[in-house]
Amino acid sequence: MPKFLKELGIKDFKREDKHRESYMLKDVLIEFDTWDKEVFPMPYIEIEAPNIEALENTILLLNIPKDKITSKGLLEIKRDMGLL
């Protein structure tokens, strides 16, 4: 991949490793992500649902507090946490 990126003219890049475990609960995809500590210090969950009702039911079933839910991407979360 680094050689491919260089061929495209992309010079500034770094490698970031992530471990992901994926599960299906009915029709909802739940992914547990853990990055290298230098990239992001804590594990988190991504939930992809076919509709808002399925998402809300999954959040309720997993007992996830509302203040721990965001639709932000990792970059935005890192900015908000002062990690960038």
N, CA, C and O atoms as CSV, one atom per row, in Angstrom:
chain,resi,resn,atom,element,x,y,z
A,1,MET,N,N,0.818,-1.194,0.000
A,1,MET,CA,C,0.000,0.000,0.000
A,1,MET,C,C,0.864,1.261,0.000
A,1,MET,O,O,0.566,2.181,-0.761
A,2,PRO,N,N,1.924,1.350,0.817
A,2,PRO,CA,C,2.749,2.564,0.778
A,2,PRO,C,C,3.302,2.862,-0.621
A,2,PRO,O,O,3.340,4.017,-1.045
A,3,LYS,N,N,3.725,1.824,-1.326
A,3,LYS,CA,C,4.245,2.032,-2.685
A,3,LYS,C,C,3.134,2.560,-3.599
A,3,LYS,O,O,3.365,3.461,-4.406
A,4,PHE,N,N,1.949,2.004,-3.472
A,4,PHE,CA,C,0.804,2.439,-4.261
A,4,PHE,C,C,0.503,3.918,-3.995
A,4,PHE,O,O,0.273,4.682,-4.933
A,5,LEU,N,N,0.503,4.318,-2.730
A,5,LEU,CA,C,0.231,5.710,-2.374
A,5,LEU,C,C,1.296,6.641,-2.941
A,5,LEU,O,O,0.980,7.726,-3.431
A,6,LYS,N,N,2.552,6.221,-2.876
A,6,LYS,CA,C,3.634,7.033,-3.446
A,6,LYS,C,C,3.456,7.194,-4.953
A,6,LYS,O,O,3.697,8.272,-5.497
A,7,GLU,N,N,3.038,6.135,-5.621
A,7,GLU,CA,C,2.802,6.195,-7.064
A,7,GLU,C,C,1.686,7.186,-7.404
A,7,GLU,O,O,1.691,7.798,-8.472
A,8,LEU,N,N,0.738,7.335,-6.490
A,8,LEU,CA,C,-0.352,8.292,-6.687
A,8,LEU,C,C,0.060,9.725,-6.349
A,8,LEU,O,O,-0.708,10.666,-6.547
A,9,GLY,N,N,1.276,9.875,-5.839
A,9,GLY,CA,C,1.768,11.199,-5.483
A,9,GLY,C,C,1.483,11.601,-4.054
A,9,GLY,O,O,1.699,12.753,-3.679
A,10,ILE,N,N,1.004,10.675,-3.258
A,10,ILE,CA,C,0.728,10.963,-1.842
A,10,ILE,C,C,2.009,10.713,-1.062
A,10,ILE,O,O,2.531,9.598,-1.034
A,11,LYS,N,N,2.509,11.775,-0.427
A,11,LYS,CA,C,3.806,11.674,0.233
A,11,LYS,C,C,3.699,11.535,1.741
A,11,LYS,O,O,4.498,10.832,2.360
A,12,ASP,N,N,2.721,12.198,2.333
A,12,ASP,CA,C,2.600,12.180,3.786
A,12,ASP,C,C,1.533,11.182,4.211
A,12,ASP,O,O,0.340,11.410,4.010
A,13,PHE,N,N,1.962,10.101,4.787
A,13,PHE,CA,C,1.023,9.120,5.320
A,13,PHE,C,C,1.713,8.376,6.441
A,13,PHE,O,O,2.941,8.338,6.518
A,14,LYS,N,N,0.914,7.789,7.306
A,14,LYS,CA,C,1.469,6.967,8.380
A,14,LYS,C,C,0.585,5.745,8.552
A,14,LYS,O,O,-0.593,5.762,8.196
A,15,ARG,N,N,1.148,4.715,9.086
A,15,ARG,CA,C,0.416,3.483,9.305
A,15,ARG,C,C,-0.255,3.529,10.672
A,15,ARG,O,O,0.356,3.903,11.673
A,16,GLU,N,N,-1.526,3.141,10.688
A,16,GLU,CA,C,-2.277,3.045,11.933
A,16,GLU,C,C,-2.979,1.700,11.942
A,16,GLU,O,O,-3.709,1.368,11.008
A,17,ASP,N,N,-2.760,0.930,12.990
A,17,ASP,CA,C,-3.329,-0.412,13.070
A,17,ASP,C,C,-4.553,-0.438,13.973
A,17,ASP,O,O,-4.614,0.228,15.006
A,18,LYS,N,N,-5.530,-1.237,13.539
A,18,LYS,CA,C,-6.781,-1.378,14.283
A,18,LYS,C,C,-7.174,-2.846,14.284
A,18,LYS,O,O,-6.993,-3.557,13.295
A,19,HIS,N,N,-7.716,-3.287,15.418
A,19,HIS,CA,C,-8.305,-4.626,15.507
A,19,HIS,C,C,-9.817,-4.438,15.528
A,19,HIS,O,O,-10.331,-3.610,16.280
A,20,ARG,N,N,-10.528,-5.200,14.705
A,20,ARG,CA,C,-11.989,-5.080,14.621
A,20,ARG,C,C,-12.623,-6.453,14.754
A,20,ARG,O,O,-12.212,-7.412,14.102
A,21,GLU,N,N,-13.640,-6.528,15.617
A,21,GLU,CA,C,-14.476,-7.723,15.724
A,21,GLU,C,C,-15.879,-7.314,15.297
A,21,GLU,O,O,-16.421,-6.329,15.799
A,22,SER,N,N,-16.466,-8.063,14.376
A,22,SER,CA,C,-17.782,-7.738,13.832
A,22,SER,C,C,-18.799,-8.804,14.197
A,22,SER,O,O,-18.512,-10.001,14.164
A,23,TYR,N,N,-19.990,-8.344,14.545
A,23,TYR,CA,C,-21.080,-9.244,14.916
A,23,TYR,C,C,-22.369,-8.752,14.282
A,23,TYR,O,O,-22.548,-7.555,14.059
A,24,MET,N,N,-23.259,-9.679,13.997
A,24,MET,CA,C,-24.596,-9.340,13.518
A,24,MET,C,C,-25.597,-9.673,14.621
A,24,MET,O,O,-25.564,-10.768,15.182
A,25,LEU,N,N,-26.470,-8.746,14.925
A,25,LEU,CA,C,-27.562,-8.952,15.866
A,25,LEU,C,C,-28.828,-8.645,15.083
A,25,LEU,O,O,-29.157,-7.486,14.830
A,26,LYS,N,N,-29.526,-9.697,14.706
A,26,LYS,CA,C,-30.651,-9.578,13.774
A,26,LYS,C,C,-30.115,-8.953,12.493
A,26,LYS,O,O,-29.270,-9.560,11.836
A,27,ASP,N,N,-30.572,-7.764,12.115
A,27,ASP,CA,C,-30.089,-7.132,10.892
A,27,ASP,C,C,-29.181,-5.931,11.174
A,27,ASP,O,O,-29.027,-5.051,10.326
A,28,VAL,N,N,-28.585,-5.901,12.366
A,28,VAL,CA,C,-27.730,-4.792,12.783
A,28,VAL,C,C,-26.287,-5.266,12.899
A,28,VAL,O,O,-26.007,-6.292,13.519
A,29,LEU,N,N,-25.374,-4.505,12.293
A,29,LEU,CA,C,-23.946,-4.795,12.353
A,29,LEU,C,C,-23.345,-4.047,13.532
A,29,LEU,O,O,-23.495,-2.830,13.643
A,30,ILE,N,N,-22.661,-4.778,14.417
A,30,ILE,CA,C,-22.014,-4.188,15.581
A,30,ILE,C,C,-20.531,-4.514,15.475
A,30,ILE,O,O,-20.143,-5.679,15.395
A,31,GLU,N,N,-19.700,-3.460,15.476
A,31,GLU,CA,C,-18.263,-3.649,15.328
A,31,GLU,C,C,-17.522,-3.033,16.508
A,31,GLU,O,O,-17.720,-1.868,16.853
A,32,PHE,N,N,-16.668,-3.843,17.111
A,32,PHE,CA,C,-15.832,-3.402,18.221
A,32,PHE,C,C,-14.453,-3.090,17.658
A,32,PHE,O,O,-13.787,-3.966,17.106
A,33,ASP,N,N,-14.026,-1.836,17.801
A,33,ASP,CA,C,-12.748,-1.396,17.261
A,33,ASP,C,C,-11.781,-1.045,18.385
A,33,ASP,O,O,-12.138,-0.369,19.349
A,34,THR,N,N,-10.550,-1.520,18.236
A,34,THR,CA,C,-9.471,-1.160,19.142
A,34,THR,C,C,-8.287,-0.737,18.288
A,34,THR,O,O,-7.758,-1.534,17.513
A,35,TRP,N,N,-7.870,0.518,18.429
A,35,TRP,CA,C,-6.728,1.055,17.693
A,35,TRP,C,C,-5.469,0.944,18.540
A,35,TRP,O,O,-5.541,0.725,19.749
A,36,ASP,N,N,-4.322,1.095,17.901
A,36,ASP,CA,C,-3.081,1.270,18.661
A,36,ASP,C,C,-3.291,2.437,19.616
A,36,ASP,O,O,-3.952,3.414,19.264
A,37,LYS,N,N,-2.740,2.347,20.810
A,37,LYS,CA,C,-2.950,3.386,21.830
A,37,LYS,C,C,-2.521,4.770,21.352
A,37,LYS,O,O,-3.096,5.769,21.784
A,38,GLU,N,N,-1.523,4.850,20.467
A,38,GLU,CA,C,-1.068,6.143,19.960
A,38,GLU,C,C,-2.098,6.767,19.011
A,38,GLU,O,O,-2.139,7.986,18.848
A,39,VAL,N,N,-2.920,5.929,18.392
A,39,VAL,CA,C,-3.921,6.403,17.432
A,39,VAL,C,C,-5.186,6.843,18.159
A,39,VAL,O,O,-5.666,7.960,17.965
A,40,PHE,N,N,-5.723,5.958,18.997
A,40,PHE,CA,C,-6.913,6.272,19.781
A,40,PHE,C,C,-6.840,5.440,21.059
A,40,PHE,O,O,-6.684,4.221,20.989
A,41,PRO,N,N,-6.950,6.075,22.216
A,41,PRO,CA,C,-6.623,5.403,23.478
A,41,PRO,C,C,-7.620,4.399,24.033
A,41,PRO,O,O,-7.294,3.668,24.968
A,42,MET,N,N,-8.837,4.345,23.476
A,42,MET,CA,C,-9.832,3.445,24.064
A,42,MET,C,C,-10.625,2.730,22.977
A,42,MET,O,O,-10.784,3.255,21.875
A,43,PRO,N,N,-11.119,1.541,23.281
A,43,PRO,CA,C,-11.958,0.841,22.304
A,43,PRO,C,C,-13.316,1.528,22.181
A,43,PRO,O,O,-13.753,2.245,23.082
A,44,TYR,N,N,-13.965,1.295,21.060
A,44,TYR,CA,C,-15.302,1.843,20.866
A,44,TYR,C,C,-16.107,0.919,19.961
A,44,TYR,O,O,-15.571,-0.002,19.344
A,45,ILE,N,N,-17.392,1.188,19.899
A,45,ILE,CA,C,-18.313,0.353,19.119
A,45,ILE,C,C,-18.922,1.187,17.998
A,45,ILE,O,O,-19.324,2.333,18.203
A,46,GLU,N,N,-18.983,0.596,16.823
A,46,GLU,CA,C,-19.728,1.188,15.708
A,46,GLU,C,C,-20.951,0.317,15.465
A,46,GLU,O,O,-20.860,-0.910,15.437
A,47,ILE,N,N,-22.090,0.963,15.290
A,47,ILE,CA,C,-23.332,0.234,15.027
A,47,ILE,C,C,-23.922,0.735,13.722
A,47,ILE,O,O,-24.124,1.936,13.540
A,48,GLU,N,N,-24.197,-0.188,12.820
A,48,GLU,CA,C,-24.839,0.152,11.546
A,48,GLU,C,C,-26.148,-0.614,11.454
A,48,GLU,O,O,-26.176,-1.843,11.512
A,49,ALA,N,N,-27.229,0.139,11.309
A,49,ALA,CA,C,-28.561,-0.458,11.275
A,49,ALA,C,C,-29.277,-0.031,9.998
A,49,ALA,O,O,-28.968,1.016,9.429
A,50,PRO,N,N,-30.230,-0.841,9.551
A,50,PRO,CA,C,-30.950,-0.515,8.319
A,50,PRO,C,C,-31.919,0.651,8.467
A,50,PRO,O,O,-32.339,1.253,7.479
A,51,ASN,N,N,-32.273,0.965,9.729
A,51,ASN,CA,C,-33.193,2.089,9.964
A,51,ASN,C,C,-33.053,2.553,11.406
A,51,ASN,O,O,-32.440,1.877,12.232
A,52,ILE,N,N,-33.632,3.717,11.699
A,52,ILE,CA,C,-33.499,4.319,13.027
A,52,ILE,C,C,-34.143,3.460,14.107
A,52,ILE,O,O,-33.635,3.403,15.228
A,53,GLU,N,N,-35.240,2.798,13.797
A,53,GLU,CA,C,-35.909,1.938,14.788
A,53,GLU,C,C,-35.005,0.782,15.206
A,53,GLU,O,O,-34.910,0.471,16.394
A,54,ALA,N,N,-34.346,0.147,14.252
A,54,ALA,CA,C,-33.427,-0.951,14.571
A,54,ALA,C,C,-32.246,-0.439,15.379
A,54,ALA,O,O,-31.776,-1.110,16.298
A,55,LEU,N,N,-31.769,0.751,15.035
A,55,LEU,CA,C,-30.657,1.343,15.790
A,55,LEU,C,C,-31.060,1.617,17.226
A,55,LEU,O,O,-30.342,1.246,18.154
A,56,GLU,N,N,-32.198,2.262,17.417
A,56,GLU,CA,C,-32.677,2.585,18.760
A,56,GLU,C,C,-32.936,1.324,19.583
A,56,GLU,O,O,-32.618,1.296,20.772
A,57,ASN,N,N,-33.503,0.290,18.981
A,57,ASN,CA,C,-33.738,-0.974,19.690
A,57,ASN,C,C,-32.420,-1.615,20.123
A,57,ASN,O,O,-32.331,-2.169,21.219
A,58,THR,N,N,-31.405,-1.543,19.274
A,58,THR,CA,C,-30.100,-2.128,19.600
A,58,THR,C,C,-29.440,-1.360,20.731
A,58,THR,O,O,-28.873,-1.961,21.644
A,59,ILE,N,N,-29.509,-0.045,20.678
A,59,ILE,CA,C,-28.942,0.790,21.744
A,59,ILE,C,C,-29.622,0.473,23.070
A,59,ILE,O,O,-28.957,0.367,24.101
A,60,LEU,N,N,-30.917,0.323,23.046
A,60,LEU,CA,C,-31.683,-0.017,24.252
A,60,LEU,C,C,-31.295,-1.408,24.758
A,60,LEU,O,O,-31.063,-1.595,25.953
A,61,LEU,N,N,-31.226,-2.367,23.859
A,61,LEU,CA,C,-30.872,-3.736,24.225
A,61,LEU,C,C,-29.475,-3.822,24.841
A,61,LEU,O,O,-29.256,-4.567,25.796
A,62,LEU,N,N,-28.538,-3.057,24.290
A,62,LEU,CA,C,-27.161,-3.068,24.787
A,62,LEU,C,C,-26.954,-2.141,25.983
A,62,LEU,O,O,-25.867,-2.085,26.557
A,63,ASN,N,N,-28.014,-1.413,26.353
A,63,ASN,CA,C,-27.976,-0.516,27.509
A,63,ASN,C,C,-26.862,0.527,27.381
A,63,ASN,O,O,-26.112,0.766,28.328
A,64,ILE,N,N,-26.763,1.139,26.208
A,64,ILE,CA,C,-25.748,2.162,25.964
A,64,ILE,C,C,-26.327,3.517,26.374
A,64,ILE,O,O,-27.373,3.921,25.866
A,65,PRO,N,N,-25.650,4.228,27.298
A,65,PRO,CA,C,-26.153,5.539,27.723
A,65,PRO,C,C,-26.169,6.541,26.562
A,65,PRO,O,O,-25.261,6.554,25.732
A,66,LYS,N,N,-27.200,7.369,26.517
A,66,LYS,CA,C,-27.359,8.335,25.423
A,66,LYS,C,C,-26.171,9.291,25.317
A,66,LYS,O,O,-25.817,9.719,24.218
A,67,ASP,N,N,-25.550,9.629,26.459
A,67,ASP,CA,C,-24.422,10.569,26.412
A,67,ASP,C,C,-23.144,9.926,25.857
A,67,ASP,O,O,-22.132,10.607,25.689
A,68,LYS,N,N,-23.186,8.637,25.576
A,68,LYS,CA,C,-22.037,7.934,25.003
A,68,LYS,C,C,-22.220,7.651,23.517
A,68,LYS,O,O,-21.417,6.940,22.913
A,69,ILE,N,N,-23.272,8.205,22.929
A,69,ILE,CA,C,-23.600,7.943,21.525
A,69,ILE,C,C,-23.268,9.174,20.680
A,69,ILE,O,O,-23.567,10.304,21.065
A,70,THR,N,N,-22.651,8.939,19.537
A,70,THR,CA,C,-22.369,10.022,18.599
A,70,THR,C,C,-22.402,9.489,17.173
A,70,THR,O,O,-22.195,8.301,16.930
A,71,SER,N,N,-22.663,10.379,16.254
A,71,SER,CA,C,-22.582,10.007,14.845
A,71,SER,C,C,-21.294,10.554,14.230
A,71,SER,O,O,-21.092,10.463,13.019
A,72,LYS,N,N,-20.429,11.118,15.064
A,72,LYS,CA,C,-19.163,11.684,14.592
A,72,LYS,C,C,-18.203,10.587,14.158
A,72,LYS,O,O,-18.254,9.456,14.643
A,73,GLY,N,N,-17.336,10.952,13.239
A,73,GLY,CA,C,-16.268,10.060,12.825
A,73,GLY,C,C,-15.103,10.130,13.794
A,73,GLY,O,O,-15.061,11.007,14.657
A,74,LEU,N,N,-14.160,9.217,13.658
A,74,LEU,CA,C,-13.028,9.140,14.582
A,74,LEU,C,C,-12.227,10.438,14.603
A,74,LEU,O,O,-11.801,10.874,15.673
A,75,LEU,N,N,-12.017,11.051,13.473
A,75,LEU,CA,C,-11.247,12.291,13.405
A,75,LEU,C,C,-11.920,13.394,14.224
A,75,LEU,O,O,-11.253,14.117,14.965
A,76,GLU,N,N,-13.238,13.521,14.087
A,76,GLU,CA,C,-13.976,14.521,14.862
A,76,GLU,C,C,-13.906,14.229,16.362
A,76,GLU,O,O,-13.740,15.147,17.166
A,77,ILE,N,N,-14.031,12.969,16.736
A,77,ILE,CA,C,-13.958,12.577,18.147
A,77,ILE,C,C,-12.589,12.925,18.709
A,77,ILE,O,O,-12.486,13.453,19.817
A,78,LYS,N,N,-11.541,12.632,17.953
A,78,LYS,CA,C,-10.182,12.938,18.402
A,78,LYS,C,C,-9.990,14.443,18.573
A,78,LYS,O,O,-9.354,14.884,19.530
A,79,ARG,N,N,-10.537,15.231,17.652
A,79,ARG,CA,C,-10.453,16.693,17.779
A,79,ARG,C,C,-11.158,17.162,19.054
A,79,ARG,O,O,-10.617,17.967,19.813
A,80,ASP,N,N,-12.357,16.655,19.274
A,80,ASP,CA,C,-13.134,17.035,20.457
A,80,ASP,C,C,-12.413,16.659,21.751
A,80,ASP,O,O,-12.539,17.354,22.760
A,81,MET,N,N,-11.663,15.567,21.722
A,81,MET,CA,C,-10.934,15.107,22.909
A,81,MET,C,C,-9.589,15.802,23.059
A,81,MET,O,O,-8.883,15.581,24.043
A,82,GLY,N,N,-9.231,16.633,22.097
A,82,GLY,CA,C,-7.943,17.324,22.153
A,82,GLY,C,C,-6.773,16.439,21.787
A,82,GLY,O,O,-5.640,16.710,22.182
A,83,LEU,N,N,-7.038,15.371,21.028
A,83,LEU,CA,C,-5.973,14.442,20.640
A,83,LEU,C,C,-5.304,14.840,19.327
A,83,LEU,O,O,-4.345,14.195,18.904
A,84,LEU,N,N,-5.798,15.890,18.680
A,84,LEU,CA,C,-5.199,16.380,17.431
A,84,LEU,C,C,-4.736,17.802,17.588
A,84,LEU,O,O,-4.206,18.386,16.643
